[in-house]
């Protein structure tokens, strides 16, 4: 009995070989980790494990119940012979990994084959194979990995059930009893261990591959995180050097280089004495990659470096693309072709796509920023022609009767126009500058209203150094003049308030004009309107620039009551550090 156990354990080497082969098949990996197999996958699994069971039968030992002797390999059996084999392992694993259908299918194939070999246990063993597949499939649990202990237990149990079926069905009973006494315990132990060993090998191989894949994925993500900031600048000598240093450190390659169409932008590692930044492209394979846009592998016969004793004997050159066009290359160098494994090839191919995508993102981000800046400049450059014409007419009317007042208005108009032009060249200004702009505007309007307009200022001087988008306050004040108090005959009041409050700087413009409905007040600033009195474009533009700079919390808040006036305000977060407005480059003297 001990000799039989040792022999069967020796033959588990066949199981190990088959397990290693199985790891190459995708459908088998899906059986290990998938919840449910497709029909085509089930057919493949049934055929494979059925064939596995047949191998287990052939690798068994033929046992003669008369002589109590074992033959080394089983083929055709005499009527007084049976087989001590590992057929159950394939059938049990089919059920555990694929479910009852796969288990029974593999059991039918392996069992029928066993029946054709003959022997007095042929029918019993054939039936036992089907029962083993059904039993293993019954113990399979969805969404749970098969444990090694479960594989051992089920494999041993299936073999024990086979012994019981042999005792119940095989005749003569004396031979059946003698057979079970001789092979029962060794087969139960060997097949239990074989099932667990098979599963252990499969899981270890797959887990190791997954660990390697996870390691490379983590490394790739780390590279992406480190290189993104540099490639935001596009591809140039500085960014290329930074990226090459990162790749050389992370991947431990012999050398890494990046080129554009004509020259080497950076080279880090071996060969940097003659592969120098700024020198022309030296190899034909690099030109081929730029021309064809496909990855190229070069060995010492095709690399063709101009330096005779160059230590770099092999290279992988991948394209860097922008909008589908090859704009440069990413080059990884090796001392010999042996270092270029399939895993390295896949990694470099992925990095080529990754860096190309980062360049695309950088280009798109740059285009977005330019478009946004152009839009803001256009909004800032808007000047009402009616205001300009009315101002000039007012000044003309005062030239003869009040020349001093006309001169004062010309200064105010000049300041106003200068501030509008300055606003197109800066992205932000101070509240102090905005207030000066408003005062220049209101000085002209006060002259036009001839003692009907009073402007009240409630200003916290400490708040005037806060920065806001240019042309933010003036359009709000202009809106109060044009739409609020325009038709009011007397006692027109506009109050401008700038105060610090709860960590914010509050800016409010209030008038006592004709006001508007609640519905219109809710729409202003959020969308443009179509009406005879105006479109609300100025307030919409102001609101957009405030929210783009400070977020939604800085959006315009508008309250109005028909016949009583309008209150428009916004709040911006206070900054910790301020600069003296007189030192501000945008400060108008």
Secondary structure, DSSP 8 states (H G I E B T S, - for coil): -HHHHHHHHHTHHHHHHHHHHHTT-HHHHHHHH-SS--HHHHHHHHHHHHHHHHHHHHTSEEEETTTTEEESS--SB-TTEEEE--HHHHHHHHHHHH-HHHHHHHHHHHHHHHHHTBSTTHHHHHHHHHHHHHHHHHH--TTS---HHHHHHHHHHHHHHHHHHHHHH-SSHHHHHHHHHHHHHHHHHHHHHHHHHHHHHHHHHHHHHHHHHHHHHHHHHHHHHHHHHHHTT-SSHHHHHHHHHHHHHHH--SEEEEE-SSBEEEEEETTTTTS-TTSB---HHHHHHHHH-S-EEE-TTT---SSTT-S--EEEEEEEEETTEEEEEEEEEESSGGG--HHHHHHHHHHHHHHHHHHHHHHHHHHHHHHHHHHHHHHHT---HHHHHHHHHHHHHHTTT-HHHHHHHHHHHHHHHHHHHHHTT-S-EEHHHHHHHHHHHHHHHHHHHTT-EEEEEEE-GGGTT-EE-SSSHHHHHHHIIIIISTT--S-EEEEEEEEEETTEEEEEEEE-S----HHHHHHTTTS---SSS---HHHHHHHHHHHHHH-GGGS-EEEEETTTEEEEEEEEE--S----GGG-TT---
